[in-house]
Amino acid sequence: MPQVSPDPRLEQLLQHPSLWRGRSIAPQPVVATGFAALDQALPGGGWPQRGLTEILTAHQGLGELQLWLPALAQLTSAASARWCAFVSPPFQLFAPAFASAGVRLDRLLIVRPPQPLWATEQALRSGACDLVLSWVAQASVPELRRLALATEQGLSAGVLFRPAAAGRESSPAALRLLVQAQPGGLQLRVLKSRGAAQPVINLTLPA
């Protein structure tokens, strides 16, 4: 029986990161988190470089931003680096800490707009950002869907830092992590991910 060559158009469709295929998912670009245990737990082995991620915490300042320093160092150092934007961070970002982690400060953009959700959507949609980190107290499902769509249009990754109580609400985010402090580091519970189990990860953070 003659072998039939696969249709390249079908193959291209099957590689789209938004396509769910039973027990597997189409591969999507990722950036290593810098934490081996976390990379092992996440689909693809790192933070997704497309789509929406939610980091849920009981209160701010647990060390949740440290989770992103290795990824920020990689993204800002790439030859094709775009902006990494911070929208409405609730605290003053300490530039020496970013620099010591290998993050290029000239690729960081900090904005404190009157309408954070609107600014986040525009940054994601613009095509000028690799990563947009945004602190959002409240967001409706339609607003979150707009952000998720904007990541696809801008080929970017969106990270929302939200209260832990938001974990009880529906969300179109592809990845949701509940972050809690523990002695010497953080405990991460995967609430939602594509094609993966939902483990608990214990991480030690640098002093």
N, C-alpha and C positions, 0 to 999 in steps of 0.2 A: 504494500500500500504506500503510495507516494506521500512523503512528508510535506505538510502544509506549513509554509513560512508564516510566522505571526504578523499580523497587520501592525505596522509601526505606529499608526494612529491609536490603536487600542492599547499598545504598550505604553504610549505616552500618557493616555488617560489613566491607566492603572497605577502610574507613578505619582499621581497627584496626591499631595499630603492630606487633603480633605476627604479622600475616598476611604470608606471603611469596607473591609473585605472579610466578612465572617470573623474568624479568630485572628486575623492578621490585619495590619494596616499598611498603606503605602508608605515607603520611606520618606522621611522629611529631614531637611537640614537641621543640624543641631550644633551647639557649641558646648564644649565640655564645661562642667560646673566647677572643676577643680577639686571636687570631693569624690573619691572613688566609690564610696558606698552610695552616694546620691546618683552618680552616673549609672551605676548598675541597676538602680531602681527605676530610672526614667526610660520611657520608650525611646529607642535610638541612641541612648547613651549620653544624654546631655539636655541642656535647656533647648526647647524648640526655638528656631530662628524665624518661624512664622506662626501667627496665631496669638491667642490670648492666654496668659498665665495669671492666676490669682494667688497671692500670698496672704494668708489670713492669720492675724495675730490678735491676742487678747488686748495688747496695748503696744504702742510703738516703742522702738528702741531696744528690742530684744537681741539685736544683732542680725536681724533679717537682711539688712542691706549688705552685710559681709558675704552672704551667700552669692552675691552677684559680682564681687570684686574680680575673681579670676576670669569670668566671662567678659567683663568690661575691659580687662587688660588685653584679652585676645582680640576683641572686636575693634578696639581703638587702635591697635597696633597693626592691623591688617593693611595691606597695600591699598585695598579698595574701601577703606574705612569711611563710613558715613557718620552722622552724628549719633551720639547716645544722649537722649534728652531726659531730664528730670522735671516732672510737672508737679508743682506744689509740694515739694518735700517739706515735712513739718519741722525740720531742724536744719541748722546750718551745716552744709557739707564740708568736711574737713579735708582740704586739698592735699596736705602732706600724706594723709593715710591712703588716698587714692594713688598718689605718685609712688609711694613706697610699695604698693601692690602691683606696680607696672602699668597703671592706667595713664594714657596720654590725656593730659588735662585740656589740650587744645581741641579735643574731639568731644568734649562734654558741653552740654547746653542745659542751663537751668532757667526755667520760666515759672513765674508765679502769677498766672492769669486770674482774672475775676471769674472765669468759667472753666474750671479744670477739665471737665469732661469734653467740652468742645475743643479745647486746646489739645487734649490727648488725641482726639479723633483726627484733627488736622495734621498733627505731627506724624501719626501712623500712616495716614493716607498720602502724605507729601512725597514719599519716595526718597526723602533726604535723611532718614533715620534708620539705623540698624536696630535700635532698641529704644523703647520709650517706657520709662518707669514713672508711674503716676500713683499718687496717694488720693484715694477716693473714699469718702465716708459713706455715701449712698449712691446707688445706681440702679435704675430699673432694667428689666430684662431687655426691652427694646433698645435702651442706650448701650447695654453691653453687646447686643448683636451688632449695632453700628460700629462699635470698636473692633469686634472680631472681623467684620467685613473690611474695615479700614486696613487691618494688618495684611489681608490678602491683596488689597489694591496697592498698598505701598511696599509689599514684599518686606515686611518688618515684623518685629516681635513686640508685643505689648505686655507689660507687667503691671498689674494693679495690686497695690497694698490696701487691703480692706479689713474691717473688723472681723473677729472670729465669728460673730453672730451671723455674718453673711453666708457662712457655710450651710445654713439651713435653707437658703434661698436657691432657686433655680438659676443656672448660669450657663451661657454658651461657651465659657472658657474651656479650652482643651485640657488644661492642667490646673488643678487646684491643690494647694498644699496648706495644711494647718501647721503653723510654726509655734512651738512652745519653748520657753527657756528651761534649761536644766543645768546642773553644775558642770562648768567647763565648756558648755556649748549649747546646742539646740536639738530638740526632737522634732522631726518632720513626719507628719502623717499625710499620706497621699489620699486625698478625698476623691479625686477624679483624674483619670489619665486615659490615653488612647491605647488599647490593646495591652494593658499591663495589670498586674495585681495591685493591690492597694496596701503596701507595706508601711511599717514605721521605721524611720531611719534616725539613728543617733549620730550626731556629728560633733566633733571637737573643733572649736574655733581657735585660731591663733590668738595668743594673749595680746 
